[in-house]
């Protein structure tokens, strides 16, 4: 105090330090193990023109991004309903030719029946699909955007390399749109990344694929789970 009369006393310094520390927004860089995770999400897609009605139908862009290599799959769907959700997963795994050990989806209803920070309730059909492919489902925590930072970055890249490239074209069917998306996707995955000097495909083939799970012999067959009430005549109703 004698040497620095304008300085802080110890208690005052500690109080100021605690206030400063409380304002910091800590960020821990995520390291992704090879072959372990693929992150799943949707983005708004492009529109297709219905020639019969003249109506523009907005599509959804399904995205799956591997954690270690950033290898990406994208396709347009008409909705985010359960059949579309499961079908997009099946096609993405066929595109990859292997299976990540963990799927990390956002908390949309088709995948997660009840979001929870600790014990989310996974949709039974989604659980059944994951069991068929031998992987686990670990949804991103609600209101924790950094849990899905990988796929959020993938959404931005897809918007730049797919949606921006195709936005001035007119598409008349979902198949036509997806053909164009696949061409853009191949350019994206084969393009060398600036910092790593390697493409997503190169990294995927050397890092993720060797450590991933193999595809099963048969693809998953879609099925929905229902709870049925037994009637007084000992029968239940079944849709078939």
Buried (B, 14 or more C-beta within 10 A) or exposed (E): EEEEEEEEEEEEEEEEEEEEEEEEEEEEEEEBEBBBBBBBBBBEBBBBBEEEEEEEBEBBBBBBBBBBBBBBBBBBBEEBEBEBBBBBBBBBBEBBEBBBBBBBBBBBEBBBBEBEEEEBEBBBBBBBBBEBBEBBBBBBBEEEEEBBBBBBEBBEBBBEBBBEBBEEEEBEEBEBBBEBBBEBBEEBBEEEEEEEEBBBBBBBBEBBBEBBBEBEEEBBEEEEEEEEEEEEEEEEEEEE
